[in-house]
Amino acid sequence: MWYKNIEETYNKSYDGDTLEGEDVYFRRKAYNQLIDWKNNYADRYAVLLEGPRRVGKTTIAENFARNEYKSYILLDFSKVTNNILECFDDIGNLNMFFLRLQAETGITLYEHESIIIFDEVQLFPKARQAIKHLVFDGRYHYLETGSLISIKKNVKDILIPSEEMKIQVYPMDYEEFCEATGNNYDLLHQIYEMGTSIGQATNRKLMRDLRIYMAVGGMPQAVEAYVEGKNFSQIDQVKRQIISLYEEDFKKIDASGRISSLYHSIPAQLSKDSRKYRISTAIGKRNNTRAEELLYELIDSKTVLPCYNSTDPRVSLADTKDFDSFKLYISDTGLFVTLMFIDRPVTENDLYAKLLSDKLPANLGYLYENLVAQMIAASGRELYYHTWEKEGSYHYYEVDFLISEGSKVNAFEIQSSGTGKHMSITEFSKKFSRNIRNTYLLSQKDVGKDEALLLRPFYLVPFLI
């Protein structure tokens, strides 16, 4: 299950302090993207690994540098010395810059065979600004990592380099989770290719496996705790520590705690099945301009996933994006589960046991919505949904997710149980029949079909997008 071969694309599971004991490596897809960058773009661009804290950026970067280069220097700007910072005061003399850097770190750089990592680069904007000159110089490659990287206060006084590519690092997706925990992900692909039901017993087992992923989530620390045999209360404590780190970051942006309130409000607002996220519900009626700034800072942090209402799915989803009508999801469903029960000191094991056996009393459609949102986002797609009013009524129809495919769209409706009416997706099919490729009802039920509506279990979602 575990590998330490430097020829494989694997990543330590922890993004932060050094792990005690034996290192654990998880394969991450971002590593393969870095390989592509090195082979095709690194002589012209630096690369920025962007994402929330504790998602695995630093360990992906360092493992990549260790495996793919003759030497590397990692500058962690959260704890670097003043002597290192002073090296950037005279970036015009690069010969002296590189000599000082090697002297301070004790690491030898080899032209065209070494890489320099700027870790947590948002803490020292001067280093990010230097990228233009460093890339043009051409002696070495450059990799940056950053959290809350696009916050205005971190970049307002610098020139953002155009010589910079971005790779978004997400929490571990379901394929990465299956490989880390020894589950057979290829089996799911075979089931998808067959396109027929597999039987209730197998479907129940596969849904339980997926609910374990929902409960643990894709944050590497939480996955490591699960692999090590920790119970769910202990895993929950790991996730609460990550949420606390996010809250500390939010307070650095706005000390009032309003960004944290916006973040914590997401599960409750989704549970009410509202047409859109309401800022006033989270923080009360405030100055609209400032409240919107706080919201966009939350979105920039990559800890949440915005899903925009497409006003007319007959044309480009991006061109019909309504910036005033959107939903928010948590970027990691494991953290979402913890936020659902954040009012208590720790989420007890019995609550997780009920979740895994699908016996929680609440309607968990919104939890599965968050799961699907995370799966779609991990594929690199933006999130869209569509609502429209019922004729002669104050009520409305809603299709949970839309994904473009060529000139048409695929539409998805989420039902945790798979039972009951599905009027929205049916009416959507009638209204936009010329623009639809496929319509899906996603639930815990086995593969099936209801006329043109395709019934699919949640564990097959990665293959549908």
C-alpha positions, -999 to +999 in steps of 0.1 A: +000+000+000+029+024+007+057+033-016+091+050-012+105+047-047+117+081-058+108+071-094+071+070-084+050+101-081+042+101-044+038+128-018+041+129+020+007+132+036+014+163+057+016+199+047+033+218+076+054+206+105+077+176+102+060+143+109+075+121+137+085+086+128+084+070+094+073+092+065+041+083+048+036+090+011+004+094-008+002+097-046-011+131-057-022+141-091-007+175-088+027+157-090+020+146-125+011+182-134+044+193-121+062+167-143+044+182-173+054+217-162+090+207-159+091+190-193+073+217-212+072+251-195+097+254-167+123+273-188+097+301-194+075+300-164+076+295-126+048+274-112+026+283-083+009+255-063-022+273-050-047+260-024-058+262+012-036+253+041-030+217+050-040+205+016-005+191+008+012+218-013+045+219+006+050+181+006+041+178-030+066+205-039+095+191-018+090+155-028+089+167-065+121+187-060+139+158-042+129+132-068+133+153-101+163+175-095+200+172-086+195+197-057+169+221-044+166+249-019+133+254+000+127+288+014+099+287+039+089+323+044+069+315+075+102+309+093+131+320+071+160+341+086+165+378+080+197+370+062+177+351+036+152+379+033+180+404+028+192+384-003+161+398-021+171+435-015+194+435-045+178+411-070+194+431-099+228+413-092+217+377-096+253+363-094+255+377-059+220+367-051+227+330-059+260+330-041+244+344-009+216+320-011+239+290-014+261+303+014+231+309+037+215+275+031+246+254+026+231+239-006+249+238-039+228+248-070+236+233-104+226+252-135+196+237-153+195+208-127+183+226-096+150+241-084+143+268-058+110+266-038+094+297-024+071+282+003+042+303+016+053+330-008+023+352+001+041+361+033+070+377+014+056+394-018+090+407-028+101+371-036+071+366-058+078+398-076+114+386-083+101+357-103+101+377-135+139+383-133+147+348-120+129+330-148+144+353-174+178+345-161+172+308-169+197+291-146+172+273-124+136+264-121+112+280-096+082+266-077+060+286-054+034+275-028+008+298-014-023+299+008-047+329+006-024+339-023-048+362-041-058+383-011-054+420-021-033+429+010-007+403-001-002+416-036-013+452-037+022+466-037+039+443-061+039+435-098+024+401-103+047+382-126+033+371-160+059+344-160+039+323-136+017+292-141-008+281-115-017+246-104-047+243-081-041+217-053-073+202-040-080+179-011-074+143-020-101+132-045-118+099-043-093+081-065-064+094-044-082+084-013-089+048-026-053+044-035-041+056-001-065+033+018-061+002-005-096+003-021-099-008-057-108+023-077-104+005-110-134-016-100-156+015-100-144+023-135-153-012-147-188-007-131-192+026-149-181+011-183-207-018-179-235+007-173-257-019-157-268-026-121-244-046-099-268-058-072-279-044-039-252-060-017-223-048-038-239-013-041-244-010-004-207-020+002-195+006-023-217+033-008-204+026+026-168+029+013-178+063-002-193+074+031-160+067+048-144+091+024-171+116+032-165+112+069-127+114+067-124+138+038-094+144+016-071+165+039-039+145+040-036+147+078-071+133+083-064+105+057-032+096+075-050+094+108-076+071+093-049+049+077-031+047+110-063+033+126-074+063+146-110+063+156-134+089+141-134+111+172-096+114+169-099+121+131-125+147+139-100+164+162-075+166+133-101+182+111-110+207+139-074+218+141-074+225+104-106+245+107-090+265+136-060+273+113-085+286+087-101+307+113-068+322+123-061+331+087-096+347+084-089+368+114-057+381+099-078+395+071-107+407+092-103+407+130-141+409+135-146+372+128-171+379+101-153+357+075-154+328+099-192+334+103-195+333+065-176+300+065-195+284+093-229+294+079-225+272+048-238+239+061-268+255+077-277+275+046-274+244+023-296+224+047-324+250+043-324+244+005-322+281-002-320+293-038-287+311-030-262+319-003-272+349+018-246+370+034-271+387+057-280+352+071-244+347+081-234+381+095-266+402+096-273+433+076-241+451+071-225+475+047-230+457+014-197+467-002-176+456+028-196+424+032-191+415-004-153+421+000-152+397+029-171+371+009-147+374-020-118+371+003-133+339+017-137+326-019-101+336-027-089+315+003-099+283-017-115+269+015-149+271-002-163+263-036-187+289-053-214+275-075-231+301-097-266+302-111-266+300-149-294+322-160-297+305-194-282+271-199-290+272-236-258+292-241-223+292-225-226+286-187-197+310-181-214+337-202-247+334-182-231+333-147-251+353-122-226+368-097-254+378-074-269+343-072-246+316-060-242+288-035-212+280-014-198+246-006-169+235+016-138+225-004-135+193+016-165+172+026-148+158+056-145+193+070-181+198+060-191+169+083-171+184+112-187+218+106-222+202+108-214+192+144-190+220+154-214+231+183-200+202+204-164+198+217-159+168+194-180+147+171-185+114+188-178+080+172-215+070+173-224+099+151-199+089+125-211+053+129-246+065+120-233+084+091-214+054+077-245+032+081-268+059+066-288+062+098-285+098+107-320+112+113-315+144+091-321+145+054-285+145+042-291+156+006-271+188+012-241+167+024-241+147-008-244+180-027-212+190-011-196+157-021-206+161-057-195+198-057-160+187-044-158+160-071-167+184-099-142+210-086-114+184-084-118+178-121-109+214-127-144+226-136-164+255-124-197+248-106-231+259-120-267+253-112-300+266-126-333+277-110-365+290-125-399+298-111-428+274-114-456+289-135-483+304-113-464+297-081-439+313-057-420+280-057-392+272-081-375+244-098-338+237-093-312+216-111-283+211-087-253+210-111-247+216-148-216+206-167-210+216-203-200+189-228-193+202-262-222+225-272-246+208-248-249+203-210-253+174-186-277+181-158-275+165-123-301+163-095-290+151-060-312+128-039-296+111-009-322+083-008-330+080-045-367+078-037-394+104-042-402+128-071-377+144-093-398+171-109-370+196-114-348+174-136-379+162-155-391+198-162-355+208-171-354+181-197-386+194-213-376+230-212-341+226-226-344+193-245-324+206-275-295+217-253-291+185-231-268+156-237-277+136-206-297+140-174-287+122-142-303+115-109-275+109-084-283+089-052-273+059-031-292+036-054-278+012-079-273+019-116-306+022-135-328+042-159-361+060-158-370+067-194-343+092-205-332+099-169-300+080-160-299+068-124-263+066-110-248+061-075-226+088-061-194+067-063-196+069-101-197+107-103-160+111-111-165+091-143-195+112-153-176+145-153 
